[in-house]
Every structure is written in C-alpha cells, then in structure tokens.
Amino acid sequence: MRRVAVLGAGSWGTTFAKVLADAGREVKLWARRPEIAAAINEQHANPDYLPGIVLPTLLTATPDPAEALDGADAVVFAVPSQTLRENLERWRDLLPRGRTLVSLAKGVELGTLMRMSEVICEVADVPPDQVAVVSGPNLAREIAAEEPTATVIACTDHDRAVELQQACTTGYFRSYTNTDVIGCELGGACKNVIALACGIAAGMGFGDNTRASLITRGLAETARLGTALGADPLTFAGLAGLGDLVATCSSPLSRNRTFGEHLGRGESLAQAEAANHGQVAEGVKSCKSICALGERTGVELPIADAVRRVCHEGLSAAEMGKELISRAPRPE
C-alpha cells in the first residue's frame, strides 16, 4: 500500500491520514470543503478540526473525489456512519477495483441495521474479505499529537489486515490484527451509546463508581449482542471492546460523553447539539439501530434502551437513573 486515499477530512479522517503519511505512505485526503483542502495543502494544517497540529508533507488534500481515488492502493472511508451509504453511492464508480476498502466509521445504519462493512459490501459490490475496519481507543486529538495508542485492524482476510497493519505502523501508533469483523464493529458502535450514558451520569453529578458500573454493565450487554450476532466474545475484552469503551466513556475529548453531559444537566437534544458545535454525537442515532438489533435477536440492552428513550422519547436523566438502579436483582 504505497498510495492511500482517505475520504473525509474531519478530525479522525485527518488524523488517520497523518498516521499513514507518518508511516511513509503517500496520502490523498478528500475534503468536502475546498477551504479545508487548501489549508492542508498550503499550511499543512486542518485548523477547523485539528488546530495546532502540523501535518506531514506526504499528506495532500483535494475537494475532488476522483483525484483522491486515482491510483489508490487502498481507500479509507472516514465519514459519519449514517452518511456512508449516500457518499458511497456517489463514489462507487470511482473506486479502484480489487483494492482494500477500510471503514473508520463506528455505527449501525438506521433502517437496514447493517454494520458499516456490510454497507460497503452492498453499495460497492465487493466481497467481505476485501473490507477492513479500524477500531480501538482512538481519540483523534491524542493520536494527532503523537501520544502512544493501539488499535485493531479487523478483516476476514488476515493477509489483507496485515498489509494494512504494516501501512499504518508508526512510533506512536501500534495496531493488532483480528479476523472478527462483527465483534470489532459492534464494540465500536455500542461504546458510543454507553459513553452517552456515562456522560449523562457525569452531568447529573455522579462519580467514578457510577461510571465504572455503566462501563462494566455496558460491556456485558455489548458482548451479549455481539455473541448473538456471531462475534467472538473474547473480542470484547480487547482493544476494540473494553479499550475503546474505557477511552470513550472517560475522556473529555469524547464527543459522545460530552454530549451526554449536556443531557444529564437537563438540556435538550438541540441544546446539546448547539454546545457540540452543531454536531450530533454518533451514539444519538446509533442507539435506535442498536436497540432494534437487540430486539431482533432477543437480547436485552437496558442501558442502550434507556439512552434511546432519553434521546428520542423524552425520558429524563433522573428517570433513567432510577430505572437502571431499580432493575430486578440477578446474578452477574
């Protein structure tokens, strides 16, 4: 993988593009807004999403997806989960044939209940072993600042995962391979919802015991759902499960946790969105599709369902807390 196209110049897309360039790859980053592409090319910076971070010269940008995809050995999709299908339909005829397609998005599609790799396979008409996913405790700002972190690259084709692993290994970014795509994707999607719950608890003034309880029980319901859908239960004890969950539930850099804090203080979705610079946290949308997956598979998801009702049915944070703590006692 000598040349990589990254489609999406938000914080995580730009950061992963930086990782690839720091690993010696030639990276072309597609930016929806021409002014962001210009800033990356002229200033080696993305001030809107990563202020203060200097980007490597091997990383260039363009607002033209055809230019970004021309000659690419791999294509990385770094757009929000609920917009992936729409974007892919526009890019489908430009995608290089036979090349590795990589998803950075963490979510479950509304309506279809598809994981992001499944959306890519369907829209791009490629086999599952051509698609890889990246998931782990990957807060973009910290990685962009070259703080050490690890991640998981999952693909049913192990050799393809190894090739991508080698393409993004740097002195600060370490990746592990896995063939459990289902588990890695569900861990990444569900952790956003649990992080909303942790943020709600923090906004209500609760501390570490509450957060630890939500993380642990949130991991349990994520593993139940994943196992029912064919994932390896051990995946949820790793970087794409527990690792990602702890980071997202604990860090002020987590958009989902921060969004939840506003809800926990009694603010509305609109107020939380405004405080989040007009961006809706992924978990706000994914909680509906994740709960629908739970219903379809007969798996109980009490934390995810409580978050869904806070976000979409007017349940108050106080009522959510009372319901969860008052559930019938049972063995762990």
DAPE-V56234 format. One record per residue. SS is DSSP state (2 for helix, 1 for strand, 0 for the rest). Layout:
BEGIN
ss
SS
SS
END
This chain:
BEGIN
ss
0
0
1
1
1
1
1
0
0
0
2
2
2
2
2
2
2
2
2
2
2
2
0
0
0
1
1
1
1
1
0
0
0
2
2
2
2
2
2
2
2
2
2
0
0
0
0
0
0
0
0
0
0
0
0
0
0
0
1
1
1
1
0
0
2
2
2
2
2
0
0
0
0
1
1
1
1
0
0
0
2
2
2
2
2
2
2
2
2
2
2
2
2
2
0
0
0
0
0
1
1
1
1
0
0
0
0
1
0
0
0
0
0
0
1
2
2
2
2
2
2
2
2
2
0
0
0
2
2
2
1
1
1
1
1
0
0
0
0
2
2
2
2
2
0
0
0
0
1
1
1
1
1
1
0
0
0
2
2
2
2
2
2
2
2
2
2
0
0
0
0
0
1
1
1
1
1
1
0
0
2
2
2
2
2
2
2
2
2
2
2
2
2
2
2
2
2
2
2
2
2
2
2
0
0
0
0
2
2
2
2
2
2
2
2
2
2
2
2
2
2
2
2
2
2
2
2
2
0
0
0
0
2
2
2
2
2
0
2
2
2
2
2
2
2
2
2
2
2
2
0
0
0
0
2
2
2
2
2
2
2
2
2
2
0
0
0
0
2
2
2
2
2
2
2
0
0
0
0
0
0
2
2
2
2
2
2
2
2
2
2
2
2
2
2
2
2
0
0
0
0
2
2
2
2
2
2
2
2
2
2
2
0
0
0
0
2
2
2
2
2
2
2
2
2
0
0
0
0
0
0
0
END
